[in-house]
Amino acid sequence: MTALSQITTDRILILDFGSQYSQLIARRVREAGVYSEMHPFDMDSNAIKAFNPKGIILSGGPESVYLENSPKAPQIVFELGVPVLGICYGFQTMSAQLGGSVVAGKVHEFGHAQVQINHRDRLIGNLKDNADDESVCDVLNVWMSHGDKVANLPEGFGATSSTPSCAFASASDETRGFYGVQFHPEVTHTAKGVQLISNFVHGICGCDSLWNSENIIEMRVAQLRKQIGDEKVLLGLSGGVDSSVVAALLHKAIGDQLTCVFVDNGLLRLNEGEQVMQMFAKNMGIHVIRADAENDFLSALAGVTDPEAKRKIIGYKFIEVFSEEARKLDGVKFLAQGTIYPDVIESAKTKNGKAHVIKSHHNVGGLPDDLHFELVEPLRDLFKDEVRKLGVALGLPHEMIYRHPFPGPGLGVRILGEIRKEYADILRVADDIFMQELRASGWYDKTAQAFAVFCPVKSVGVVGDARRYAWVISLRAVETVDFMTARFAYLPYELVDKISTRIMNEIKDVSRVVYDVSSKPPATIEWE
């Protein structure tokens, strides 16, 4: 068997019990160069067998295993003869199902903790924090998030680490290949978490590091050529990361069989339309149809102030324009979409009815009935960070691939209230100045997302000896890991001063600049 055909054969199955960190487990396994998939905890036993994993990871979760009808791992997990790693709730349900017991802890552990290593099994191996200090080499700094704890280990298990309030911070039965940790190795706060997961997937499960950008591209190109054959493919190109990587990947696989439709809605960033055409049409030779629909969008949005109404109008109008362009093309069989793995995970439904709602703005949904396409989704098993790495490997510019997130409705949700062309033109320039200065100062890569907001209120200013009564621009910059919570970025006063001065000097219709110091929660990252 060649390395390429093995790329997804060495695979880890992750059963999700509802932890907020579950997707991080899959990402950490992928970062270790091993293919992984995440499925609901109640995955069918036959499906688990068919998946043929080299190892299984049981995630954390919010439930208590001693309560009636609490989630349990399928029994087949412990009968397949492959290594199993239980994390937090996963450790607890494994212990309970194999004959141990779990109780509510008198002390709840949330946040940083230090575990004392009592025995080094294959999972802990030679992990050390502060390796130069022999007096603390048997202590690991970890992240805890639990109220319950394992009270009695199943037969065959031995404790490997502990904290003052948790006798079994980790344990294992190496004969059967069962391992459990009460802490969360998948989060960055666990100092040696990446190495611990690597110990499991490589040292214990025996997986090779074959899951990398080069192998993924080679595999995906072969799959696309087999799926598409000589047929034509249509892609809605937005200029965002996902659609850009799909375009580059498809072009590599099928060349001129790909046609992209780029809908310019008039709500893009400064010069973005030209940049998209320059990159894909001129530099890469991809056939891109540019639909200049600014007037159509702005006319449809005239007088609309409600944020949700604006989003819906922009979405419907996009489908309308895209559909019009699609009808002009002959012989197109496939529609390509930038669906990525978190979309797939969020739309998965367990047998007990728990489900998450898919984020529809990622896809071109709701096309008219007369447009019958088969879907091509070459990124549907990739996380966002993997998509970015793929884009760089395909030759797309690093600065484009690692650009901050941009909402589907574009500037439409960064112009408060009614959207007008004059507002969008002002905001485009202000936002561009903000980005220029963030990049020049090195702060762009220190923030997870930054942008300018147009506030439809006027404020008095003074320019020279003249009075200026003009609009207000708000600057927003946040630091976050998962976008679920975020803190406003502590930009240096000197930098904020420089940005503010430039905006007011270079845009005559702005008289005041403010900086948004709201964190999430209670505020959201976007203003609308």
Order of alpha helices (4+ residues) and beta strands (2+ residues): beta-alpha-beta-alpha-beta-beta-alpha-beta-beta-beta-beta-beta-alpha-alpha-beta-alpha-beta-alpha-beta-alpha-alpha-beta-alpha-beta-alpha-alpha-alpha-beta-beta-beta-alpha-beta
